[in-house]
Amino acid sequence: MARTFLASLFVLVLFAQHVQQQPPAAPPDTVLPNGKSQQDEILKMEHKKNLEDAAAMAKLAADVNEELEKDDRYVLSLKTLKNLDEIERLSKQIRGRIRKF
């Protein structure tokens, strides 16, 4: 009796491990009315937004560099600090969009 119970418990544990190891099924891709994949269009749009944000970050970084070079004092202006915060915000947005997929 105990052997039968242990054998059935062993089989149950193996089955449970097998069920847990299966990858989740991917949701079907939605097709837009124009025939294009919705996920592909989202990725294209996010790539375009990443490029725009990266260009804005480069401009802000150049502005910060100019401000640091022209200041002879060892104090940062409020504008420079705002630019640095904006660079950080843009980089987090880009990182978030990239990590999504």
Backbone bond lengths (Angstrom), bond angles and torsions (degrees), N, CA, C in turn:
res aa  C-N    CA-C-N  psi(-1)  N-CA   C-N-CA  omega(-1)  CA-C   N-CA-C  phi
1 M - - - 1.446 - - 1.526 110.55 -
2 A 1.336 116.28 -46.96 1.459 120.80 -179.47 1.523 110.57 -65.40
3 R 1.363 115.88 -37.88 1.466 118.61 178.44 1.524 111.57 -64.75
4 T 1.294 116.88 -39.68 1.459 121.06 178.89 1.521 110.21 -64.42
5 F 1.321 116.27 -42.10 1.459 120.73 178.38 1.526 111.15 -63.45
6 L 1.344 116.38 -46.01 1.465 120.04 179.52 1.527 111.46 -64.62
7 A 1.328 116.87 -38.78 1.465 119.98 179.53 1.527 110.18 -65.69
8 S 1.325 116.94 -43.33 1.464 119.41 179.81 1.532 110.72 -67.41
9 L 1.338 117.05 -36.43 1.456 120.75 176.85 1.526 110.45 -64.62
10 F 1.322 117.22 -41.54 1.464 121.78 178.38 1.530 110.85 -62.05
11 V 1.335 116.89 -45.14 1.463 121.46 178.32 1.528 110.19 -62.71
12 L 1.310 117.11 -40.77 1.461 121.32 179.23 1.523 111.30 -63.48
13 V 1.328 117.94 -41.57 1.470 121.79 178.84 1.527 110.26 -65.31
14 L 1.323 117.28 -43.40 1.462 120.13 178.20 1.526 111.16 -62.45
15 F 1.316 116.66 -41.45 1.463 120.07 178.73 1.524 111.09 -64.52
16 A 1.329 116.82 -40.59 1.470 120.88 179.44 1.524 110.68 -64.29
17 Q 1.329 117.55 -39.57 1.460 120.15 177.99 1.519 110.88 -66.71
18 H 1.310 116.39 -37.63 1.461 120.40 179.71 1.527 110.42 -65.85
19 V 1.301 117.08 -40.81 1.463 121.31 179.93 1.520 110.37 -66.12
20 Q 1.330 118.82 -38.60 1.453 122.58 -178.38 1.527 112.16 -70.68
21 Q 1.330 118.13 -27.74 1.447 121.25 -175.27 1.524 113.13 -81.50
22 Q 1.318 119.04 -12.30 1.451 120.58 -179.95 1.520 109.88 -72.28
23 P 1.330 117.53 133.18 1.470 119.97 179.60 1.529 110.11 -69.14
24 P 1.316 116.19 148.94 1.469 118.59 178.93 1.526 110.32 -67.21
25 A 1.305 115.37 147.92 1.457 120.21 -179.51 1.525 109.60 -71.52
26 A 1.322 115.76 137.21 1.466 120.53 179.91 1.524 108.93 -76.68
27 P 1.327 117.31 138.55 1.458 119.22 178.73 1.528 109.88 -67.38
28 P 1.316 117.46 147.10 1.473 118.95 -179.85 1.528 110.54 -65.35
29 D 1.324 114.69 145.55 1.464 120.42 -178.66 1.528 109.32 -77.23
30 T 1.324 115.85 131.95 1.456 121.74 179.33 1.518 109.55 -82.87
31 V 1.331 115.67 136.51 1.460 121.44 179.65 1.522 107.95 -105.07
32 L 1.318 115.72 130.07 1.461 121.72 179.17 1.530 110.18 -76.04
33 P 1.340 118.15 162.88 1.472 120.37 179.80 1.531 114.12 -57.54
34 N 1.335 117.73 -26.99 1.466 119.72 178.91 1.530 112.17 -81.98
35 G 1.330 117.88 2.27 1.461 122.37 175.46 1.519 114.67 92.19
36 K 1.323 117.38 -1.82 1.463 120.47 -178.89 1.529 110.27 -91.80
37 S 1.308 115.53 155.64 1.456 121.60 178.64 1.532 109.82 -72.59
38 Q 1.324 115.77 133.64 1.466 119.94 -179.84 1.525 110.56 -63.69
39 Q 1.324 117.24 -41.34 1.464 120.52 -179.30 1.524 111.01 -64.83
40 D 1.325 117.62 -39.51 1.469 120.30 177.62 1.524 111.21 -63.38
41 E 1.323 117.14 -40.99 1.457 120.85 179.24 1.532 111.16 -66.09
42 I 1.325 116.57 -39.46 1.473 120.14 177.25 1.518 110.15 -63.43
43 L 1.333 116.67 -43.73 1.463 120.29 179.29 1.522 111.72 -63.23
44 K 1.330 117.97 -40.21 1.465 121.12 177.84 1.532 110.82 -63.54
45 M 1.333 115.47 -42.97 1.462 119.98 -179.55 1.535 110.70 -65.40
46 E 1.337 116.48 -41.50 1.462 119.52 179.08 1.522 111.49 -67.96
47 H 1.341 117.69 -35.02 1.462 120.70 177.12 1.531 109.95 -64.15
48 K 1.319 116.11 -42.85 1.461 120.41 178.31 1.531 110.17 -62.04
49 K 1.327 116.97 -43.08 1.466 121.14 179.32 1.532 110.35 -65.54
50 N 1.338 117.73 -38.27 1.470 120.78 176.86 1.520 111.19 -61.40
51 L 1.339 116.92 -40.98 1.460 120.31 179.10 1.531 111.11 -65.51
52 E 1.340 115.96 -41.17 1.464 119.59 178.17 1.530 111.05 -64.04
53 D 1.330 116.42 -43.74 1.465 120.08 179.71 1.530 111.47 -65.75
54 A 1.339 116.34 -37.65 1.468 119.62 178.96 1.529 110.51 -66.23
55 A 1.331 117.16 -37.93 1.461 120.36 177.12 1.527 110.60 -65.84
56 A 1.326 116.28 -40.78 1.469 120.05 177.52 1.526 110.68 -64.60
57 M 1.328 117.03 -39.29 1.468 120.53 177.30 1.524 110.82 -63.65
58 A 1.325 117.38 -40.21 1.461 120.67 -179.68 1.533 110.46 -64.62
59 K 1.339 116.45 -40.68 1.458 119.96 178.33 1.528 110.69 -65.28
60 L 1.329 116.75 -44.17 1.466 120.11 178.52 1.527 111.37 -63.27
61 A 1.335 116.60 -39.65 1.461 120.05 178.81 1.525 110.85 -64.43
62 A 1.341 116.72 -38.14 1.466 119.64 177.28 1.528 110.22 -65.72
63 D 1.347 116.68 -40.10 1.465 120.37 177.32 1.523 111.40 -62.20
64 V 1.323 116.19 -42.75 1.468 120.18 178.96 1.519 110.06 -63.60
65 N 1.326 116.49 -41.79 1.459 120.66 179.71 1.536 110.63 -61.73
66 E 1.333 116.63 -43.41 1.472 120.43 178.32 1.523 111.18 -62.31
67 E 1.321 116.20 -43.64 1.466 120.56 180.00 1.530 111.07 -62.20
68 L 1.321 116.55 -41.44 1.464 120.06 -179.63 1.524 111.42 -68.01
69 E 1.329 117.20 -36.95 1.457 120.20 -178.98 1.520 112.52 -73.53
70 K 1.313 118.20 -35.93 1.461 119.46 -176.72 1.528 112.61 -81.80
71 D 1.332 117.74 -23.13 1.461 119.86 178.20 1.522 109.75 -75.30
72 D 1.321 115.22 125.89 1.461 118.55 175.87 1.522 110.52 -94.28
73 R 1.317 115.25 -9.28 1.466 118.94 176.97 1.524 109.04 -89.98
74 Y 1.297 116.72 166.90 1.454 121.61 -179.63 1.521 110.93 -100.62
75 V 1.342 115.73 37.31 1.459 121.82 -178.91 1.521 108.04 -124.59
76 L 1.334 116.60 136.29 1.457 120.84 177.18 1.524 109.48 -89.42
77 S 1.319 116.05 141.96 1.457 119.79 177.07 1.532 109.20 -78.37
78 L 1.296 115.54 162.89 1.460 121.29 178.57 1.530 110.40 -65.21
79 K 1.323 116.87 -35.03 1.462 121.56 177.92 1.531 110.54 -62.06
80 T 1.322 116.94 -41.52 1.464 121.40 179.44 1.519 110.31 -64.52
81 L 1.316 117.01 -42.46 1.464 120.05 178.59 1.528 111.34 -64.30
82 K 1.332 117.30 -39.19 1.466 120.57 177.19 1.525 110.64 -65.24
83 N 1.323 116.64 -39.85 1.463 119.89 177.24 1.530 110.99 -62.90
84 L 1.314 117.13 -40.72 1.464 120.50 178.23 1.530 111.12 -65.15
85 D 1.328 117.38 -39.16 1.464 120.71 176.41 1.529 110.80 -64.57
86 E 1.323 116.70 -39.26 1.467 121.12 179.13 1.530 110.50 -66.44
87 I 1.320 117.72 -39.12 1.469 121.50 176.26 1.521 109.96 -61.05
88 E 1.306 116.65 -44.54 1.469 121.01 179.39 1.533 111.12 -63.15
89 R 1.328 117.07 -42.43 1.458 121.39 179.99 1.534 110.80 -63.39
90 L 1.329 116.38 -44.45 1.461 120.31 179.23 1.524 111.95 -64.36
91 S 1.325 116.45 -40.03 1.468 118.94 179.91 1.528 111.13 -66.29
92 K 1.325 117.65 -35.98 1.465 120.44 177.04 1.524 111.01 -67.40
93 Q 1.323 117.21 -37.71 1.467 120.17 177.57 1.526 111.08 -64.68
94 I 1.319 116.17 -44.37 1.463 120.36 179.14 1.537 109.86 -62.40
95 R 1.322 116.42 -46.92 1.464 120.89 179.78 1.536 110.88 -60.10
96 G 1.320 116.85 -41.01 1.457 120.67 179.31 1.512 112.56 -64.53
97 R 1.336 116.86 -41.31 1.470 119.63 178.33 1.513 111.20 -67.90
98 I 1.309 118.15 -35.71 1.455 120.84 -178.93 1.531 110.97 -71.27
99 R 1.312 116.94 -38.92 1.466 121.04 -177.75 1.527 113.19 -74.42
100 K 1.321 117.22 -14.98 1.460 120.04 -175.72 1.520 111.91 -62.99
101 F 1.324 117.24 -36.61 1.456 119.85 -176.40 1.458 111.91 -112.41
